[in-house]
Amino acid sequence: MTFRLPFGFVVGVARALAVAALVVGSWPPVAVVRPAAAETAAPAAADRCAAPTELVGDEAGFPDLADRLRLGQPVVIVAIGGASTRGACPLEQSYPARLQAELSGRYPGSPIKVFNLGVARETAVEMLRRLPVEVLPLKPQLVIWETGTNDAVSGVILDDFAQALKEGLALLKGAGVDVLMMDMQYSRESVEVINFERYQKTMQGIAAVGDARMFGRYAIMKYWSESGAFEFDGPKAERRELAVQVYECLARRLADTIVAPRP
């Protein structure tokens, strides 16, 4: 799958990459907490992680996996994605590591391992190539597939993006693995220069047809931004400080999605 980009688009992508680097590249997707008004107390850390039910979902997530956790059986989860999965902070502070800690806290009797296979700047096609050689040998019950950001930034042909997702889902589902797809991060600066919408809609449609769940990270982070919980376009020098808090919040909402009760 090859394609050529016009010069004007390359210039636009260069600007997009510069913005995206502030969110998902060499720095974690983090933020400065907005100053609260004088008459309003700052929200507690736990409240900062909250998100509306319609964004997280309250239907049964992965019932078989939830049953394994409740029965104290071993659980393996693989997170594959780009820079925001890998995390620029130490691996133990990335969202896959925080997810492992969150699930282990909820189900202390179940041995849980969440593998972090994030690689910066990879597209869906590149991740697809890694599924049979890096993901399936780990024998996971669940794969969290975070993708779309680098495809949108690079202007990957939408049909190529969709085909990679279809093939990846077919491969994983054929091996009996549940799949939770995760879309892009949100920041006001990035959405001004990167057209995420087409790739988001493509992911949502393919997930629905391919019997996979979607974790709407973009919508959740947009809610956090608009509600004043986090500011994702703050000074770069201050972002690393709050990286752990953002990853912790994502891990909590992921855990809610994964082990939502049966209807």
C-alpha positions in Angstrom: 0.0 0.0 0.0 1.9 3.1 -1.3 0.8 6.6 -2.0 2.4 10.0 -2.8 1.5 13.2 -1.0 1.4 16.6 -2.7 3.9 19.2 -1.5 1.2 21.4 0.0 -0.1 18.6 2.1 3.4 17.7 3.3 3.8 21.3 4.6 0.4 20.9 6.4 1.5 17.6 7.9 4.8 19.1 9.1 2.7 21.7 11.1 0.4 18.9 12.3 3.3 16.8 13.5 4.7 19.8 15.4 1.4 20.1 17.3 0.9 16.4 17.7 4.3 16.0 19.3 3.1 18.2 22.1 0.3 15.7 22.8 1.4 12.2 21.7 5.0 12.4 20.7 8.0 13.1 22.9 5.7 14.2 25.8 2.8 12.4 27.4 -0.8 13.6 26.6 -0.9 15.8 29.6 -1.9 19.0 30.9 -2.1 21.7 33.4 -5.1 21.9 35.6 -7.1 25.0 34.8 -7.1 27.5 37.7 -10.4 27.3 39.5 -12.5 30.5 40.0 -12.0 32.1 43.4 -15.4 31.0 44.6 -15.1 27.4 43.3 -13.0 24.8 44.9 -10.6 22.8 42.6 -12.0 19.3 41.9 -10.5 16.3 43.7 -8.3 14.0 41.7 -11.0 11.3 41.8 -13.6 13.7 40.4 -11.2 14.8 37.7 -11.3 11.3 36.3 -15.1 11.2 36.0 -16.8 11.0 32.6 -20.4 10.7 31.6 -21.8 7.1 31.4 -22.7 7.7 27.7 -19.0 8.2 27.0 -17.7 5.2 29.0 -20.6 2.9 28.5 -22.5 0.8 31.0 -23.4 -2.2 29.0 -21.6 -5.5 29.5 -18.0 -5.0 28.3 -16.3 -8.3 28.0 -18.3 -10.8 30.1 -15.9 -13.8 29.7 -12.9 -11.7 30.7 -14.9 -10.2 33.7 -15.8 -13.8 34.8 -12.1 -14.8 34.7 -11.3 -11.9 36.9 -14.0 -12.7 39.4 -13.0 -16.4 39.5 -9.4 -15.5 40.2 -8.1 -16.9 36.9 -5.0 -15.5 35.0 -5.7 -12.7 32.6 -3.4 -11.3 29.8 -4.2 -8.1 28.1 -2.0 -6.6 25.3 -2.0 -2.8 24.5 -0.7 -2.1 21.0 -0.6 1.4 19.7 1.6 4.5 19.1 3.5 7.0 21.3 0.5 7.6 23.7 0.4 3.9 24.5 4.1 3.6 24.9 4.2 6.8 27.0 7.2 9.1 27.2 7.2 8.7 31.0 8.6 5.5 32.6 6.7 2.4 31.4 5.3 1.9 34.9 3.4 5.2 34.6 1.9 4.5 31.1 -1.8 3.8 30.8 -1.2 0.0 30.2 0.8 -0.2 33.4 -1.8 1.8 35.3 -4.5 -0.4 33.9 -2.8 -3.5 35.2 -2.6 -1.8 38.7 -6.2 -0.7 38.5 -7.5 -4.2 37.6 -5.2 -5.9 40.1 -6.6 -3.6 42.8 -10.1 -4.5 41.9 -9.4 -8.2 41.5 -6.5 -9.0 43.9 -7.0 -12.8 43.5 -6.5 -12.8 39.8 -2.9 -12.8 38.3 -3.1 -9.9 35.7 -0.6 -8.9 33.1 -1.0 -6.0 30.7 1.8 -5.9 28.1 2.7 -2.5 26.5 3.5 -2.9 22.8 3.3 0.8 21.9 5.7 2.0 19.2 5.8 5.7 18.4 4.6 6.9 15.0 3.2 3.6 13.8 0.2 3.5 11.4 -2.5 0.8 11.5 -0.8 -1.0 8.6 2.4 -1.2 10.6 0.6 -2.4 13.7 -1.2 -5.1 11.6 2.1 -6.6 10.7 3.0 -7.0 14.4 -0.2 -8.7 15.5 0.8 -12.3 14.4 4.4 -12.1 15.6 4.2 -10.0 18.7 0.6 -10.0 20.0 -0.8 -13.5 19.4 2.2 -15.4 20.9 1.3 -13.7 24.2 -2.1 -15.5 24.2 -4.1 -12.5 25.4 -7.8 -12.6 26.3 -8.1 -9.0 25.3 -6.2 -6.6 22.9 -6.5 -2.9 23.3 -5.7 -1.5 19.8 -5.0 2.3 19.9 -4.6 3.7 16.4 -5.6 6.4 14.0 -3.5 9.3 15.1 -0.5 8.7 12.9 -2.7 7.7 10.0 -4.6 11.0 10.2 -1.4 13.0 10.7 0.3 11.3 7.7 -2.9 11.4 5.5 -2.9 7.6 5.0 -5.5 6.7 2.4 -8.7 5.9 4.2 -9.3 2.7 2.4 -5.9 1.4 3.4 -6.6 2.4 7.0 -9.9 0.6 6.9 -8.5 -2.5 5.3 -5.8 -2.8 8.0 -8.4 -2.5 10.7 -10.6 -5.2 9.1 -7.7 -7.6 8.6 -6.5 -7.0 12.2 -9.9 -7.6 13.7 -10.4 -10.7 11.7 -7.0 -12.1 12.8 -7.6 -11.4 16.4 -11.2 -12.5 16.5 -10.3 -15.6 14.6 -7.8 -16.5 17.4 -10.6 -16.0 20.0 -9.3 -12.7 21.3 -11.6 -9.9 22.4 -10.7 -6.4 21.0 -11.2 -3.0 22.4 -10.3 -0.3 19.9 -9.2 3.1 21.1 -9.3 6.3 19.1 -7.2 9.5 19.2 -6.3 11.9 22.0 -7.9 15.3 22.1 -6.4 18.8 22.3 -7.7 22.0 20.8 -4.4 22.7 19.0 -4.3 19.3 17.3 -7.9 19.3 16.0 -7.2 22.6 14.3 -4.6 21.1 12.0 -5.4 17.3 11.9 -8.6 15.9 10.4 -9.4 13.1 12.8 -13.1 12.8 12.0 -12.9 10.6 8.9 -10.6 8.1 10.7 -12.8 8.1 13.8 -15.9 7.3 11.9 -14.1 4.6 10.0 -12.9 3.0 13.3 -16.4 3.2 14.8 -18.0 1.5 11.7 -15.4 -1.2 11.5 -15.6 -1.9 15.2 -19.4 -2.3 15.0 -19.2 -4.7 12.0 -16.2 -6.6 13.4 -17.8 -7.3 16.8 -15.3 -5.1 18.7 -15.8 -2.4 21.4 -14.7 1.2 21.0 -13.2 3.2 23.8 -13.8 6.9 22.9 -10.7 8.4 24.3 -11.1 11.5 22.1 -14.6 12.2 23.5 -13.6 11.5 27.1 -10.5 13.8 26.9 -12.6 16.5 25.2 -15.0 16.3 28.1 -12.2 16.6 30.5 -10.9 19.7 28.6 -14.3 21.4 28.3 -15.3 20.6 32.0 -12.0 22.2 33.2 -10.5 19.0 34.6 -7.4 19.2 32.4 -5.9 21.7 30.0 -4.3 19.8 27.1 -2.7 22.8 25.5 -0.8 24.1 28.5 3.0 24.9 28.6 5.0 22.0 27.4 7.4 22.2 30.4 4.6 21.4 32.8 3.0 18.5 31.0 5.1 15.7 32.4 4.1 16.6 35.9 0.5 15.6 35.3 1.2 12.7 32.9 0.6 10.1 35.7 -2.7 11.7 36.6 -4.0 11.5 33.0 -2.8 8.0 32.5 -4.4 7.0 35.8 -7.7 8.5 34.7 -7.6 6.7 31.4 -6.8 3.4 33.2 -9.8 3.8 35.5 -12.2 4.5 32.7 -10.7 1.6 30.6 -11.2 -0.7 33.6 -14.8 0.4 33.8 -15.3 -0.4 30.2 -13.6 -3.8 30.3 -15.5 -5.1 33.4 -18.9 -3.5 33.0 -21.5 -5.8 34.5 -23.7 -8.1 32.5 -27.1 -6.6 31.7 
